[in-house]
Amino acid sequence: MSECGFIGLGRMGGAMARRLLDAGHRVVVYDPSAAAAAALAAHGAQVAASARAVADAAPVVFLSLPTPQVVTEVVLGAQGIRLGSLMRVCVDLSTSGPDTAVQLASGLAERRIASLEAPVSGGIKGAREGTLSLMVAGPPAVWEEVRPLLEVFGKPFFMGANPGAGQTMKLVNNLLGACAIAITAEGMTLGVKAGLDPARMIEVLNVSSGRSSATQDKWPRSVLPRTFDFGFAAGLCLKDVRLCLSAAEHLGVPLAVGASVCELLQRTVSSLGADCDFTAMAKIVESDAGLDPERPA
C-alpha cells in the first residue's frame, strides 16, 4: 500500500484515481469541481483543499490535466505543488508536450523533486479497466520506483531518461490516431456516396489492409450508430495535434498529412464545438460530400 496524490479528476483522471483506491492505495485528491472530488471521497479518497495541499500530504503526486498551461500553473505557479512539503515525485499523466516536460523537469529539480512524464492512451474505457498504455520518461531509478503504481493504470513503456521522450511518443500516437479517423471518414464517405452499405464496408476493411484503430473500434462503437461518443473531445485532440506539429517544426520534420488533419479538426471544433467527440470529424467530411451528417444509423 502506498500513499499518493491525484490532481485532476475529470473523466480520465477520476477513473485512474479510482483504480488506485480499488488497488488499496491511500489517495489524496483535488479538483476544482467539488462534485468530482466528492465522487472519489465516496470511494475512500481524502479530499485536499487545494493542489498545493495534495503535495503537502503525499510523496508521489499524479496529474491528469487538460492543457500544458494548466499543468505548468499547477506545478510551477505561485501556489504550485513544487512548493509542497512532502512531494518528492511528480508524475504528469497529461498530454502536455515535450516543451512542458522539459520545463517541469527543470523547475522541479530546483526543489529536488523528480519529474516523471507518463501520458496515457486508451480512452475512458481503458482508464476504467486498467488497460491504458503509458509512455514514460524520466530518471530510471524513479521509473522503477513508481512503476508498480503505473501498472495499476495499464501497461507502461519506458521511453528513456530524457525529458520530453514520453510526450513525443504520445504526440506521435495521437497524430496517427487522428489521421486514421480522417482518412477513414474520407474512404467511408466515398463508399456511402457510391451506394455501399457502411456496416459491410467496415466488415470488409477489418479483414483487409485498410483496417486501423478507426475501423476496428471507433466506427463500430461511435460512427456507425451515429452516437459520436467515443470519449475524446475534438478540442483536446486538436490541442494534441497542434502540439505535435509544433514539436515537428522544432525538429525540422514536415508533417503535410498532419497539417491537413489539423485543419479538419479545426473545422470540426468551429462547426460543432470543442466538446464534440473527435469522431465527429466524419460529419464534416460527409457534409463536404453532400451527405446529411445527421442521417440515422
N, C-alpha and C positions, 0 to 999 in steps of 0.2 A: 504494500500500500504506500502511495506517495501523496504528498500534498502539492497541489499545483493550482495555478490561477488561469482563468479564461476570460478574455475581454472580447466582446462582440458576439452576441447571442442571436444572430439572425438565423435564417433557415439552415445554413451550413454550420455556423458556429454553435447554435443551440443543440443541433444533433450530435456534434462532436463532443461537446461538453457533457451531454447526457451519456455518451458511451464511456467517458472516463468515470462518471458516477456509477454506472452499471458494472464497471470492472472493479469497483471497490475503492477507488481513489477518493481522497478528500479534495474537494474542488471549491475554490473561492471564485465567484463570478461577478462581472459587472457589465451592464449595458445601459445606455441612456433610456431605453424602454423599460419602465418598471414592470410591464406585463411579461416581457421576455425574461427578465430576471426572476420574477415570481414563478414562472413555469419551471425553471431549474430548481428554485428553492423547494418546490413541491416534491422534487425527487432527491432532496437531501443536500443541495448545494448551499454554501454560505454566501450571502449576498453582501458585497462590499459597497460602500457609499460612493466610491469613485474608482477610476482606473488606477490612480496612484495608490489607493488603499489596497488594491489587489497585490501590487508589488511590495507592499509593506507586510503582506501576510503569507506569500508563497515564494519558494525559491525558484520554481520554474513557471513561467507565465506564457501562455499561448495567446496569440492574436488572430482573430478572423474578422477583418475589417474591409470595407468596400473599396477604398481608393488609396493610392500612395500618399496623398495629402493627409488623410485621416490617420494612416499608420504613423507617418512622421510626427504629427502633432501629439498623438497618444504616447509615443515613445520618447521623443526628444523635446517636446514643448515645455513651456514654463512650469506646467504641473505634470510633466511626463513621468512615465513609470521608471525611467532611468534613475530617478531620484529616490526610488523605493528602498527601504531599509533592508529588505530580505531577498529580493530577486537577485539571482546570480546567472540565470539563463533566460533569454527572451527568444521565443520561437514564433516566427511570423508565418502563419498558415495562409495568409492573404496572397493574392496575385498583385504584387506591388512593383514589380520590375527590378532589373539589376541595379539601376542607379540608386534606388531606395535601399536595396540590400547593402550596398557599399556604404551609404550614409549611416544606416543603422549600426553596422559593424563598427564604424569609426567612432560614432557618438557613444555607443555603449562601452567600447573599450576604454574610453576615458574614465569610466566608473568601475572598471574591472568586471564588467558584465559580459558574458559570452552571448553572441548573436548567432542564431541558427535560423536559416530560411527553410521552409518546408511547404511551399504551395501545393495545393491538392487538386486532383482531378477525379471525377466520378459522380458529381452532382449530388443532389439531396438524397437520392436513394442510396448512393454509396456512403454518404455521411451517416445515414441511419443504420446501415447494415455493416459498417466497418469494412467496406471493400474499396475504399479510395486508394489511389496511387499518390504517393508523396515524393516530391523531388527535392531532396535535402542537400544543403551545402552549409559548411561552417567548420569549426575546429573538429578534427576527427575524434578526439577524446570526448568532446561534448556530444557529438553524434552518437557515440557508443553509449554514453550515459542516458541520453534521452530516448534512444531507440525503443526500449520497451513501451514507453508511453505512446510514441508514434505508431507502433504496431497495433495499438487499440483502434486506431482510425483506419487501418488498412495495410498496404504494402509500401514501405518506404524504400527509396532508391537513393543511395549516397552518390552525389554528382561531383564531389570534390570539396576541397577546403576553401577555394576562392570565393569571396562574396559575390553574389550575382549568378553563380553557376546554376543553382536550383531555379531561380527566377527565369533565367534564359530558357532552360528546358521547358518550363511551364508555358512560356510565351510561344515557343515552337509548337507545343502540343495544342494550345488553343487556336493558333493560326490554322493548323491543319484541320482542326475540328470545324472551325468556321468556314473554311474553304470547302469542306465536304458537304456542308449544308447548302452552300451557294451553288455548287456545280450540280448537286443532286436536284435542287429546285429547278435548275435550267433543263436538265435532262427529263425530269418528270413532267414539266410543263410542256415540253416538246411532244412527249408521248400522249399526254392527255389531249392536247390540241389536235393531234392526229387521230384521236378516237380510241386510244388504248385504255384498258382498264388499269387504274393506278395500283390497285392491290396486286394484280397479276404482274405488273411491271416490277414491283418490289420483290415479289416471289422469285422472278427470273434473275434480277440483279443480285440477290443474296446467294445464289449458287453460281454466279458468273464473276468475271473480272471487274465489274463495275461496283462491286459491293464495298461498303465503307461503314463507319460508325453511324453515318446518317441513314443509310438504307437498312442497316441491321437493327437500329434502336430508335432513332428519332422519328423516322417516318411511320413505322408501325405504332409507336406509342402516342405521337402528338400531331402528326401531319395528316395521315390517312383518316383518323377520326375527327379531324378538324378542331381539335381541342387546343392546340398550340400551348401546351402547358408542361413542357419537358422539365422546366425548373431552373432555367438560367436566363436572367434578364438580358435583353438585347443591348441595353445601355452598358451593362458590365462587360459584355462580350466586345462591344465597340471600344471600351476602355482598354481591354487586354490587347486587341489588335493594334490599336494606336501605340501602346507601349512596345509591341513587337516591332512595328515599323520604325519607331524611334531608335530602338536598340540596333536594328539593322542598318539604319542610316549612320549611326555612330561607328559601326564596324565596316562600313562601305559595302554592304550587301544589298543589291537592288531586289525588291520584292514586288514585281509587277502584278502578279496574281493577288498577293496580299493587299495591295493598294486598291484593286478593284473590289475586293470583298469588303474592305473598309468603307468604300463608297456605298456599297449596298447596305451595309449595316447602318450607316448614317441616314440613308433614305428611310430605312425601316424605323429607326428611332424618331425621325422627323414626322413620319406619317402616322405611326401607331403608338408612340410614346416610349420612353426609356424603360418602362416596366414591362413592356410586352415581351413575350418569350423570344429567344433568338431564333427558334424555328419559324417565326413569323416572317423571316426573310423570304420564305416561299411565297407568301402573299404578294409581296412586291413584284417578284418575278412573274407570277401568274397575272397580276394586274397589267403589267407591261405587255403581256402577250394577248390581252383582251379577254382573259378568263375572269370569272367572278370569284374573287378570293374568299367570299363568304358562302360559297356553294356548300350544301350539306354533304356529309360523308356519303 
